Amino acid sequence: MSTGRAGDKIFVSAARGSGIVVLAIMAAIAVFLVWKAIPALQDNKANFLTAEEWNPNATEPRFGIAQLAFGTIVSSLLAMLIATPIAIGIALFISFYSPRRLASALGYVVDLLAAVPSIVYGLWGLAFLSKHMDGISTFLNDVLGWIPLFGGDSPGKNSIFTASVVLAIMILPIISSITREVFLQVPRANVEAALALGATRWETIRLAVLPYGRSGMIGASMLGLGRAMGETIAVAMVLTYVPGINIHLLENGGATFASNIANSFDEATATGRGALIASGLVLFAITLVINMVARAVVARRKEFV
């Protein structure tokens, strides 16, 4: 008994220490970003939060994050809206519909896709996907042009919509893999009870599986959203930079925090690097807020766990 109690104390101390280390690292990152960003913010001649211009390397630096925040949030949310339903469908098929041998192979393929480097997706988007987006963008513009987001006079292939599709394909394996593991944790007794009451397979999934796995699906979606918001190379390779906010997602142009940092860092002056670090601080804060909201939503679903 004494050995077990000593082991419990060691485990509790190790877990608590790990949590403290993670919080300390996050605090150190925040302090570093603030320290490096303050000189550039002091030299800025424009409103950092509302200005759309990004010219920190000028004699009188003028830069703001309005366009970067718009592009990052819109492209990431659109990517999550595209990827999440497909990922959940893939997870349901692998877990409940496909034969056992096929399910193992498909699960392996999905896990393998989650490990593909982002630059591969970026090269694929640049060399293949963007060449075929003109027709899709034109079709969406013709059919949904009455919606401002899909309106515009010149839909193109290097737009926020194209970047969102690339991001959706990137995060789809992550969401699907985690969701599949969540579905596999559903108590077998719940599934068998629903089947014993005469429920069809879909009714069993709807009544016994989805409610139990709701918090896991939300967590997987938020993880995919965080990956999409921080993606750099894939977006930088696909998205053409055009100054100013454009609510027409099918038109060429746009920018995100990560892509702007990747494209601008090499040529940036000292003030320019500070401005990029300040934009990274905002991205850090946005990601932190999203994770906190996700944790709050998941905590409200504990009754199903």
N, C-alpha and C positions, 0 to 999 in steps of 0.2 A: 504493500500500500504506500509506503513511504517513497519507494522508487517511482511509482505512478504519479504521486503528487508532485514530486520534484520535476518529473518530465512535463507535467501540466504547467508548472510555474515557468519552466524554461521556454515552453512553446508560447505561452501568453506573453512573456517578456520579448521573445523574438518577433512575434507578430506586432506587438505595440511598437517596438523599435523600428521595424520595417515601415510601418505607417508614418512614424515621425520622420524617418529619413526621406520618404517620398514628399511629405509636406515641406520639409526643409529644402529639397531640391527645387520644388515649384516656387517657393518663396525666393530662393537665390536667383532663379531665372527671371522672375518678375523684377527683382531689385536691379539686376544687371541691365535689363531692357530699359527700365526707367532711367538709370544712370547714364546710359549711352544716348538716350533719346532727348534728354533735357536740353543740351546745347543747340540741337537742330530746331527744336520747338521754340526756343527763345529767339532764334534768327528768322523764323518763319514770318512772312509778311501777309499770309492769308490765314483764313480760319481753318484749322487742322481738321475739324469734324465735318464741316459743311462744304468746303471748297472742292471742286472737281478737278482743278488744275494740278498737275504733278510736275513741277520744275524746280527741284531742290538744288540743282547744280548751277543755277543762274547767279548773277552778282547779288541780286536781291531774291533770296529763295522764296518761292511760293508753292506750297503743296498742301493737299488735303486728301482725305480718305473716302470722300463720298462715293466716287465712282468705284473704288476698290471694294468698299463694303457692299455696295449694290451688286457688283459682279460676283463676289464670293458667296453671298447669301443666296442670291437667286439661282446661280448655277448649281450650288450644293443641294438646295431644296428640290430643284427640278430633277436632279440626278437621283435623289432619294425617292421621289414620287414615282420615277420610272422603274427603279431597281427593286424597291421593297415588295410590291405585289408579285413580280416575277420570281424573286428570291423565295418568298413564302410558298408560291406554287411549286417551285422546284423541290423545296424541303418537304412539302406534303407528298409529292409524288414519290420521292426516294423513300420516305418513311412508311408510307401506307399503301401505295398503289403498285410500285414496281416489284418484279420478282426479286428474291433475295440476292441472287448472283448479280443481276443488273444493278440493284441498289448499291452493292459494294463497289462496283466499277464506277458508277456515276458519282458516288460520294468521294471516291479517290480523285476523280477528275475535277470536281468542284474544289476540293482542298488544294489541288495542284494549281488551279487558276488563281486562288487567293495568294499564292506565293510568287506569281509572275511580277517582275519589277515594273514599276510605273513607266519607265522609259520605253518598255516594249509596247505598252498600250499607247503611249504617245506617238511612237513611230507608226504603229498600225493606224491610228487616227489620222495622222498626217498623210501617209502614203496611200491609204485605202478609203477610210470612211469619209474623209472630207471631200473626196472626189465624187462621192455618190450622194452628198447632202443637198446639192442644188435642187434636184427633183423633189426630194422630200420637203425641203423648205418652201419651195414654190407651191406644192400641194397644200401644205398646212396654211400658207398665206392665203390661198384661194378659198379654202374651206372655212378657216377660223380667223380670217383677217378682220372680222368685226370685233374680235377681242384685241385690245391694244397690245398685249404681249406678243401676239402672233401677227400683228399688222405690219405696216411699213411698205415702202415703195420698191425696195431692192433686196429681197432675201438672198442670202449667200451661203457659203460653205464654211467660212471661218468665223462663226458666230458663237454667242453664249450657248445657244441651243446645241450646237455641235459639241462644244466642250462638255455640256451636261450629259450628252449621250456617252461620251468617252468615260466620264466619271461614273455614270451609272453602270457601265460594263465593268469598271474597275472594282466597285464596291459590291456588286451583285454576288460574287463568290463568298465574300466575307459574311454578308447578311445571311445567305443561304446556308453556309456551313454552321454558323452559330445557331440559327433557327432549327436546323435539323437535329442538332444535339439537344436542344430544348424539347423538341417533340419526342425524342427517344426517352426522355426522363418522365414522361407522363405515366402515372401509375397504371399498370396493366389492368388492375381491378376496375378502374374507371371505364376503360375501353370495353372490357368484357361485360360490365353491367349495362352499358348502353346497348351493346349488341343483344344481350339477353332480353332486353325490353322491346326488341323488335326494330331498333333504329337501323337505318341504312348506313353504309360506310360514311357517306358525306354527313349525315345527321350525327353520327358518332364523333366525327372530326369537329363539327360545329358546336356540339354540346359538351364534349368531354376534353377535346384536345386544345382547341383554340383558347377557351377561357383559361385553362391551366398554363398555357405557354404565352399568354399575352404580355406579361412583364418581360419575358425573355425576348420576344419579338421586338418590343419597344427598345430594349437594350441593344439588340443587334442592329436595329435601324439607326440608333444614335451613334453607335460605333462607326457604321458606314458613313454617316453624316460628318463625323469628325475627320474621317479619312478623306472625304471629298473636299472639305474646307481647307485642309492643309496640303492638298496635292499641288505640286509645283511643275515638274517637268512635262507631264502629259498635257496640262492646260497651256503651258507656255508654248508648246510645239503646235498646238491646234488653233489657239485663239489669236487673232490679229488685234494688236493694240490700236484703238482709236480713241482720242481724248473725249471725255464727256459721257454723261449717263445717257444711255439709249434704252428706253423701255421696250423697244421692238427687238425681241430676243432672236429673231431670224435674220436680222441684218448683221453684216460683218462688223466686228469690232467689240471691244470690251476689255476688261482687265480684272484680275483678282489680286488679293494680297500676295499670295505665293508666287504667281506668275510675274507680277511686277518686281518682286525682289529678285527672282532668278534672272530677269531680263536686264535689270538696271544696276545690279551690284558691282559688276566689273568696272563700269565707267563712272561710278559715283565718286564724288569728292567726299571730304570728311563730313560736310553738312549733309550730303546726299546719303551717306551710309547711316548717319543719325536719323534721317527721315525714314529710311527703310526699316531701321530698327524700331522706330516709333510705330510704323504700320504693323510690324510684327507683334508689338505689344498689344495693339488693338485686336489682332487676330487671336492672340493668346487669351485675352479677356473674353472675346466672343465664344471661343471654344469652351472656356471654363464655365460660362453661363449656361451654354447648351448642355454640358454634362451635368450641371447642378439641376437643371430642369428635368433632364432624363432620370436622374436619381429620384427626384421627387415623384415623378409619374410612376416609376417602377415601385417605389415604396407604397404607393396607394393600392397596388395590386397584390400585396402580400397574402391576402386571404386565399388566393388560388395556389399558393406555393405550399 
